[in-house]
Amino acid sequence: MPPLEVEMAEVLESECSVEMDKLLSLCRHGIPDRLRAEAWKYLLGVMRPEKSQELSLGKQMEQRYQQLEQAGQADPQSELSREIKAEVWSYRSAEPFFREPRTHQRLERLLRTYLHRHSTEYVPGMVHLLGPFVQVYRESDTDAYYGGLLIFHLPAHRLFATAHGHAAKGVSGP
């Protein structure tokens, strides 16, 4: 295993807390595939750097997502369901992962849950924001929901800013 990956794994697997400054510094060199899902949770603020309540927070998030998902189920014949399904089916259709029926179902379910929870309208392009999170969090709808759909609430300038609040090269904030 490369030294950078070993060091990042140590930061993420710390028993007490994740050193965010160190994690940010290491991530600037790329995040190894096997650590990406865990690193994104901290970078996006889904998980807190202090690990004392990590298990209980994770369980609460899972329970809350399950409740939201059940409440957000829609008629598969509705106009909304048809719009979402059309975009899901065309999204990255050349890639095997995104052609899988399970992936289509997850994307549709996550979007319906989000739209119901936030009483918001579907906007074309939402699948494009959510897709990478569904791919990274292949086994967890909860993580994809809280990580990926958090992006819908960020102002555009924050999508391009570093965790320290400084605009990325070539992109200015408001």
Residue pairs with C-beta under 8 A, 6 or more apart in sequence:
1 9
2 32
4 26
4 29
4 30
4 32
5 32
5 34
5 35
7 26
8 23
8 26
8 27
8 31
8 32
8 35
8 39
9 35
11 18
11 19
11 22
11 23
11 26
12 18
12 23
12 35
12 38
12 39
12 42
14 51
15 51
16 50
16 51
16 52
17 49
17 50
17 51
18 42
18 47
18 49
18 51
19 49
20 42
20 49
20 163
23 39
23 42
23 43
24 43
24 162
24 163
24 164
27 39
27 43
31 39
31 40
36 136
37 136
37 137
37 140
37 143
40 46
40 133
40 136
40 147
41 47
41 143
41 147
42 49
43 163
44 147
44 150
44 151
45 150
46 61
46 143
46 146
46 147
46 150
47 54
47 57
47 58
48 54
48 57
61 142
61 146
62 142
65 113
65 141
65 142
65 145
65 146
68 113
68 116
68 117
68 145
69 109
69 113
69 141
71 116
71 117
72 112
72 113
72 114
72 115
72 116
72 117
73 109
73 112
74 80
74 81
74 112
74 116
75 81
80 112
80 115
80 122
81 108
81 112
83 122
83 124
84 107
84 108
84 111
84 112
84 122
84 127
85 104
85 108
87 124
87 126
87 127
88 104
88 107
88 108
88 111
88 127
89 104
91 98
91 107
91 127
91 128
91 131
92 98
92 131
93 99
97 103
97 135
98 131
98 135
103 134
106 134
106 141
106 144
107 127
107 130
107 131
107 134
109 141
110 130
110 134
110 141
110 144
110 145
110 148
110 149
111 122
111 126
111 127
111 130
113 145
114 120
114 126
114 145
114 149
114 152
115 121
115 122
118 152
126 152
129 148
129 151
129 152
130 144
130 148
130 149
130 151
132 148
133 143
133 144
133 147
133 148
133 149
133 151
134 144
134 148
136 144
136 147
137 143
137 144
137 147
137 148
151 159
155 174
157 167
157 171
157 172
157 173
157 174
158 173
160 167
160 168
160 171
161 167
161 168
161 171
161 173
162 168
167 173
